[in-house]
Amino acid sequence: MSVSVFEHPFLRSLLGDDAVAAAFTAKADLAAMLRFETALAAAEAEAGLIPAAAAVAIAVAAERLVIAPAELAAAVARDGVVIPEMVRRLRAAVDEPHRAFVHKGSTSQDVIDTSLFIRLKAVAEILAARIDALMTGFDRLVAAHGGVMLTGHTRMQRARPITLAHKVAAWREPLARQQARLPALTEGLFRVQLGGAVGNRSELGEGAQQVADAVAARLGLHTAPRATHSDRDGIVVLGHWFTVVSGILGKFGADVALMAQNEIGAVNIAGGGGSSAMPEKNNPVGAEILVTLARFTAALQSGLDQALVHENERSGAAWTLEWMILPQLAVAAGASTRTALALLDALRFPQQDAAI
């Protein structure tokens, strides 16, 4: 078993999500970083801070620059971040007299954070589309079979009769609340990061806000009145959103697993998992994985909360902790939505053979 199940050659098909994971590859990260450097140079040229020819030269060099991620390993081990080496290589690719204008007024965290926000925006769009599909699926389920009678259970004991529609409401409505939260959450986070050495934009002078706004426009991000190098609440809140979505879908999975027990028989799962010892079994694999992912994200979130503690104007320790935890939360949330959609499509009721 590998260190990360999300990158394991066969476990990732069970627990991972390739579409979301693609946003966290080194290739995607470097591409977004170079987009930032190109946008920064163009914005600075517009503001009259660097020559227009320099911005063109930087854009051409960034487009042509090829960096194998493995080539950066030694420099990152030394510097703690990839940007000094990446900028060195970009400068070397820019002809004189323009190379001095590469990365002007920026700092490593500006590049790394902005790259992250670009890629997280893509992740949020994937998850939002899947949540929309889940909402539609739950609505379709209720429209077709909402009147099916089930035995209600409270505290794991048999209670009074309920309808399937009553059951589905407890899956759908919390998800709808998270769907409604996402736009405001992302608007507050997916902002350009541009602050320079200590976050006060002093290297850019009076044109700092103009440059920051122009960079944001070029990258499809929201504008920011100031840098947020040490303000990490947005990152933590997004991680919490990933966790809550996974938890809500974990409840869906737990209910389906219980409903599918042989002794209950309230639902069947088409194409369920087989057993090496008992071939007659139909294990509720997808439902179980939703529970697993919910518990996993809940455990990780407490670690991400520690990243709120950024000492002074920048923290190497708290910042690095984000790199370790946030991608796993995102991929787990992706796996939860992917698995929930497949499970919803596989649900069958004893009195009907057609898909929901």
N, C-alpha and C positions, 0 to 999 in steps of 0.2 A: 504494500500500500504506500502511495506517495505521500509527501508532506501535505499537499492540498488535494482534496477530493475533486475540486473544481478543475484541476488540470490533469487528473488521472485519466489514462487512456480509455477505461471503460466505466469507472464510477461517475465521470462527469456527465454521461448520458442519463444517469439516474438523479444526480444531485446538482448538476450544473446547468448553465445556460450559455451556449456559445455566442448568441447574439449580444447579450449583455457583457460577457467576458471580453468580447472583441474591443470594447471601449477601454479596456485596461491593459492592453498589450503594449509592449515597449514601442512597437512600430506606430501605434495610434498616438501614443504620448509624444513621441518625437515629432510626428507630423503636426500635431496641434501646437507644440512649442515653436516650431518654425513658422507656422501661421501667425503666431503672436509677434515674432520678430519682424515679419514682413509688414503686418498691420501697424506696428509701432513706428517703423521707419516711414511708412507712407503718411501716417498721422503727423509725425514730426516735420516732414517736408511741407505738408499743408500749412502747418503753423509757423513755418519759416525758421525752424530750429536746426534743420539740416538741409543740405542741397537736394533738390529734386533728383538730380542724377545719382546721388548716393542711395536714395530710396529705391530707385530702379535697379541699381547694381545689387543691393541687398536682396530684393525680391527675386532677381534672376539666380543669384547664388543659392538662396534658400530652396528654390524650386529644383535646382540641379544637385544639391548636396545629398550624398548618400552616406549614411552612417549605419554601420552594423552595430546593433545594441551591445553585442559582446565586446566590442572595441572600447566601450566606455566604462567597463567594470573597474579597471584599476584606478581610473580617475575618480570615480564615485566613492570607492573605498577610501581614497585619500581625502576628498573634499566634502563628502557627506551628501552632496547633491550633484546632479548631472550637468547643470548649466555652465559652470566655468569651462569645462571641456567642450561642450557643444558650441558655446560662443567662440571659443578659440578656433574651432574648426570652421565655423561660419565666417569668421573674420579672415581666415586664411584663404577662403574661397572668394572673397570680395577683392576686387582689384583696388590698388591705390589710385587716388587718394581717399577712397570712400570707406575703407575698412574701419577707420576710427569712429565712424558713426553707428556701427553695429551695437545694438543693446544700449544705446544712449539713454541715460536717465532711469534705467530699469535695474532690477535686482533679481536674483535667482527665484525668490518666492513669487514675484510677479509672474514670471514665465510658468513656473510649475503650477501655481494655483489657477491661472487663467486656462492653461491646458486642461486641468482637471474639470473646470467649470464647463468648458466646451464639450468635453466628453460626457460629463454627468447630464448635461442637457439632452444629449442623444439617448442616454439611458432612460431618463424620465419620459421621453417621448415613447420609447418602446413599452415601458410599464403602463403608461396612461392608455395606450391603444389596447393593451391586453386587459386592463381593468374595464374599459368600455365593452370589450367582447364578453367578459365575465358577466357584466351587468345585463347585457342582452341575453346571454345564456340563461341566467337565473329568471329573467322575465319570461323567456320562452318556456322554461320548465313550469313556472306557475300557470301560464296560460294553458298549457296542455294537460297538466296533471296536478294543479294546485288543490283540487278537491279530494285527492287520495287521502284516505284516513290512516293515521298512524297512531301507535300508542306513545303517548308522551312519557318521558322519564324525568324525574327530579331526584337529584342526589343518587343517581344510578339505580333508582327503584321505579317500578312501574307506577305511572300516575294516570291521568285522565286522557281521553282521546284528543288528538289534535289533527289538523290537516297538514299536508305537505307544504302548503302556502305559508302556514305559521312557522314551519321549520326553516323554510327558505328565507324568510324575512330576517332571521337571526344571522344568516350568512351574507345577505345582500346589503342590508342597511348600514352596517359598520363600514363596508367597502365603499358605499356611496359617500359616506362622510370623508373618507380618506381621498376619494376622487375629487371632492370639493376643496379639500385643503391644498392640493398640489399646486395650483397656479400661484397662489400668494407665497407659498413656501419657495418655489423656484425663482420667482421674481426677486425675492430678497437675497437669494444666494448666487444665482447665475449672473454675476456682475463682473465686469472687467476688474482685474487686480493690477493696479499700477501705483506704486508708492515710492520706488527708489530705495536707497540704502536703509533708511529708518522709517519709511512709510509716509513721509511728509511731502513728497514730490518736489523737494527743493531743487533738485537738479534740472527740473523742467521749467522753473521760473513761472512767470505770469501766464504762460500758455499751457500750464499743466492740465487744467480741466478740459480745455479744448482738445488736447491730445488724448486724454483718457476717454472722452466721449467719442472721438473719431475711431479709436481702437475698438471700443465696444460695438459701434455700428458695423465696422468691417467684420467682426467676429460673430455677430448675431447675439451679443450679450447685452444685458442691461447696463446702463451707466451707473457710476458710483461717485458720490461726492468726495470720497476719501478712500484711502487704502484700508483694507481690513486684515492686515497681516496677523494680528493677534486676536481678532474677533472671530472665534470659531463656533459660535452658537449656530450659525446656519448649517455648517457641516454636521453638527451633532443632531440638529433637528431633522435634517434629511435622513441621517442614519436611523433616527427614531421612526421616521415615516416608513422606511424599508422594513423595520422591525414590526411595526404595527400591521402593515399589509400582510407580512408573513404570518403574524399571529392570528389575524382574522381568517386567513386561508387555512391555518392550522386547525382552527375550530371547525371549519367545513370538513377537513379531512378526518378529524376525530369523530364527528357525527356520522359520516358515511361509513367509517370502519365499524362503528358500533351497530349501525343499521344493517350492515352486511353480515353480521354474525349469523351463523347457521340457526341459532336458537331464536333470533329475532326475525330474520328473513324479510326485512322491510324493503330492501333494495338488492339488486345484483349488479356486479361490475363486469362489463364485457371485457374480455381480454385480460383478465387479472393474472397475477403471477402464479407460476407453477411451483411445485415442490419436488425436490429430488427424491424424497422418501415416500410422499403421498401424492401420486399423480392426479388424484381426484380433487385436490384442493384448488381453490381460486383465491389466492391471497390478495388482499386489498393494498397492493404496493403503493399506488399513487397516493392513496389516503394516508398511509403511514408516513410517506416521505413529506407530506405537508406538515404533519405533526413534528417530524424531525427538524425540518427547516425553521419552523416557528420557535422551537426550543433553542436551536443553534443561534438564531439572530438575537433572541433575548439575552443569551449569554454574552454575545459579542458587544451588544450595545453598551453594557456597563464599562467595557474597556474604552469605547469611543468617547464616553462621557469624560474620561480622564484627559482627553485632548483639549478640553476647555481651559485647562491651566497652562497658558502660554506665558512664560516669564518675560516681563518687560515688553520690548518691541518685536521680538521673534523668539520662538523656542525651537531648537533643533529636536529636542526629545518629544514634545507633544506633537509636533508636525510629522515626525517620522511614524509615530503611533497611528496617525490617520492613514498613512500609506499602507500599513499592515492590516487595518481593520475595515475601512470603508469599502474597498473593492469586494471583500467577501460578503459584506452586508448587501451590496447591490446585486451581486450574482445570486445570492440566496433568494432575494426578493424576486429576481427574474425567474429562477427555478420554481418558486412557489406559484407565480402566475402561470407559467408554462404548464406545470403539472396540474394545477387546478382546472385549466381549460380542457386538458385531456381527460381528467377525471369526470368532469361535468358531461362531456360527450359520451362517456362510457356507462353512465348510469342507466339501469334498466329496472323497471318495476315488475314484480312477479306476474302481474296481470297483462303485461304487454311486452312484445318482443322488439318493437321498433325503438330506435334511438330517441332520446328526449329532444 
